[in-house]
Amino acid sequence: MDLSDRVRSIKPSATLTINAKAQELRAKGRTIVSLAVGEPDFPTPDHVCQAAKQALDDGFTRYTAVPGIPELRQGVADYFKTFYGVTAATDNVMVSNGGKQCLYNLLQALVNPGDEVLVPAPYWVSYPAMVQLAGGTTVPVPTEPEDGFLVSVDGLEKHRTERTRVLILNTPSNPTGGHYPRADLDRIMEWAVANRVFVIADEIYDQLVYAPAESASVSPWWERHPDSVAVVNGLAKSFAMTGWRVGYVLAHADLIKAMCKIQGQSTSNICSMAQKGALAALKGSWDFLDGARKNFIRRRDLALEIVRSWNGVTCPTPDGAFYLFPRVDGCYSAEVPDSTALCARILEKAGVALVPGAAFGDDRCIRISYAVADEVLKEALEAIGKVLRELK
Ligand code: PLP
């Protein structure tokens, strides 16, 4: 098949590769537990489902405006007001197919061939591919587990050149769960504004921050510097709506218009009834999130205790999202020399699917999702511990 150079140069998603291997083993009759998932394990709240059903019954099944129905754009603007005290208009908001398409649209609208995009590593798997599809070059900025995998201004400055155009800042982070306190965000934003580096803040996990850490957003900086910042968020992680594909961006009205051109020529509006569901989510009660956070804190602590009992393994305490990113290179050997080989060994011997750190730009680590029931988590982690002990 004669395919474009562009698609040939893109790597397939590591998560999908792991899932395919897990499916293969399941087909052979093995029981495989997945700690590779990137979605909450609770169902989408009922009032959200009801709103989408009602939309269907009402015949709300036609094209909508490309950036979303006005009331949903207003709902998103209200979200930033309620949670972060930021005033935005509807034309500062656009709704896309998940946070993923928001990020894709932004990079397509901002990056020229040859532009450099700073991406603190470890990073979410899709950033480098998206940068590449926009013709840009990803410049990873390494971070250390001892610093909670948080990037510093010094680290960023070391990697800045005259071609630096964008910084992608993800807080809380997938894969590390690391979350920037307000003061750190302020320092990074001061540096970015002073050096004309546009910041794309990926805040898709902003509702999953665990006390005593507090949710912090870059959006107040957007209010002061609307042409230097865009904030991406969505309902996938907070409302367990991963399959609904609802993400949104807060940005300068000109940037929103530019992204509307891209989205209008590719996918147009997102699913009409999903928009009604999303509106119900934004406008309804957020109380259930207290319960979700409590669950995730309990599971995080349970997982941390087991992971930290593994010989030669270290793991910072993550303040958000639902992942641990332990450093496991102390377990590597000639036979199991990297994170990909280790995850393959764990899948084979323990029947547990994980994502290798290499997929996130840090081969010293593996990613463990704790968005599964406590018992499943405990058993799976104990099985991994057994494999690690046998490696030594
Ligand atoms: N950004 C990060 C850091 C993520 O982890 C994810 C999903 O895993 C996304 C963006 C995309 O989310 P969505 O499902 O809304 O496209």
Boltz pocket constraint, residues with backbone or C-beta under 6 A from the ligand:
constraints:
  - pocket:
      binder: B
      contacts: [[A, 38], [A, 97], [A, 98], [A, 99], [A, 100], [A, 101], [A, 124], [A, 170], [A, 172], [A, 173], [A, 174], [A, 202], [A, 204], [A, 233], [A, 234], [A, 235], [A, 236], [A, 242], [A, 245], [A, 246], [A, 247]]
      max_distance: 6.0
